[in-house]
Amino acid sequence: MGHPVERESGAAAGSELPPGQRLQRGWPVTHYGPVPKFRPERWDFRVFGATADGDKHCWNHEEFTALPYATVVADLHCVTKFSMLGAEWGGVPAATIVDLAPPAPDVTHVMVWAEYGFSSNLRLADFLSDRALFATHKDGELLTAEHGFPVRLMVPHLYAWKGPKWVRGIEYMTADRRGFWEERGYHNVGDPWKEQRYSYQEEPGEGPEL
């Protein structure tokens, strides 16, 4: 099942960690709030907001898991300063969702929505990265509930908080606005190689217009 694995140069070549990060053996559980209970009969994945056709798009769990599956080998960089290198992630590419439910031409950002109203904003260009993936598996095994089952977003070139656990959908936006952690002082972009951890580090143009 799936496509050939793509390998990230950092993990495969053993390059240096991003600034301020330490190598993590194993995968710590980090999240805010309780672990939601998965109810497959109630679960769906929605795309809404500024869609090209003006409609909402929705997949139930069976339909979502039947979407094209791909794998990517990529690192996970947590803003709490640990990095996990070279894991294989499997799931539905973000670009596949965009192909099936295109955004309007003036969309610049997406808001990723997860359980309990949690959210994270991304530039559309970051979301469309060929490495961005709605992950359902890690190293060939289904994600555990604590690590985001049934779906978490992986955007390997950004800090891990930009890819929420327990994702339920995406909203296309024609202007940027901050998500949950971004409203609480975290950087609006979150590039680990630039060590973009906190909002006070933002340069002009990196945050929403006031």
ZIDA-V293544 format. One record per run of one state. SS is the DSSP state (h for helix, s for strand, l for the rest). FROM is the first residue (numbers start at 0). TO is the last residue. Records with the same first field share a line. If there is no record, write none. Layout:
SS: FROM-TO, FROM-TO
This chain:
l: 0-4, 7-7, 13-20, 23-42, 49-49, 51-55, 65-68, 77-80, 100-101, 103-107, 117-117, 127-131, 138-139, 142-143, 147-150, 154-158, 162-165, 173-180, 184-184, 186-190, 194-196, 201-209
s: 5-6, 21-22, 43-48, 50-50, 56-59, 69-76, 81-92, 102-102, 108-113, 118-122, 132-137, 140-141, 151-153, 166-172, 185-185, 197-197
h: 8-12, 60-64, 93-99, 114-116, 123-126, 144-146, 159-161, 181-183, 191-193, 198-200
